[in-house]
Amino acid sequence: MRSRWRSIPAALGLVLVASACGGGGEDGAAQVEVFSWWTGGGEEAGLNALIERFEQDHPDVEFVNAAVAGGSGTNAQAVLEGRLQSQDPPDSFQGHAGAELQDYIEAGYLQPLDDFFDEQGLHEALPEQLVEQISYDGSVYSVPVNIHRSNVMWFNPSLLEEAGVEEPPQTLDELLDALEAVEAETDAIPMAVGAQWTVDHLLESVLLGSLGTDAYNALWEPGADWDTPEVAEALATFEEIMAYTQEESAAEDWQEATRRVSDGEAAFNIMGDWAAGYFDELGAVPGQDYDWAASPGTDGTYMWLSDSFTLPQGAPHEEQARAWLELVASQEGQDLFNPLKGSIPAREDADPANYAASPYLESALEEWQSGPELAGSFWHGVTVGNRWKNEIDTAVGLYLQNEDLDALNDALHAAAQSE
């Protein structure tokens, strides 16, 4: 198995100097081009709902959906890099709030949005901690549209019953016992994975579940020590879990791994809560076709991430881009988008009634508002920039080829030490 992609280099060297304008396309018509990686499942449905509302509110503006397929942005980020370096930015692009955007900011690719936040009252509408996370050198550069949880374990209740697993596992040791039982007593895949990034995603939940919240968060400090017995133990647990997966496949993204659970082909899948929207799209019945719990060892901790939209320097249609940002920042826009996406709103004033139809989203919103411990997702851009993330992905790709756990630990330690 090989690593199939490489994300954006940390040093994006070319700074855009083109001035922004509010003009139209080649035929003179106003337009707005929005770039994302939302091309499947609930995420595509949520984006389409926003597009439909934007077109209703702005009938004279042509909306150009520049979405690029590839789970978690693996392909889209490479395409975006080329466009930014060629001074051909979209009018707005999706990114994960947090460290992921720092490379773009330092390269001069993004406009600060302090005036926009003041005009839209976003300092009052968004949690203070979230605004701090998406700020850089005192300015804010993106508009968050949601909050996602990364550390969710999805499981098939019927398969657990068939395997004699009475309760969903709460610890990593219990998970390993459950995986062994599924393998012994059923014909199902114990733990489903998809493309390589889903293995990175699994790794972060195992690290959190093994190390605990404080020690996990400490891993992402520059120069952090990964050469410890505790990290070695966490990676050994990761290796044991990987022994119960089917072969990672670049042809199968997260949707396929998630579908295997509701279809009864797999017992478990560790995936973010965007899977809830996809289960709804499939018509799967919660509590029957699938159920969920916090990833083993992480109950009480919310490993969070946030999708956000930006305003690039040199955006060809800045007026229309700001209109798009107004929609995604608004209570109305977030309440349209998130129930379909399978996420909860970034705004604190969103209407909980809009999420009551989904048992998962209702429970997620309640837990988020209860003030859980927080851990940032490394894979989804909260804690590390693209260079560090890419080095982790490279290390995982090599591990999938050679199954050398010591080499994986050494590579992860070297990546942290180089920051």
Disulfide bonds with the S-S distance in Angstrom:
none
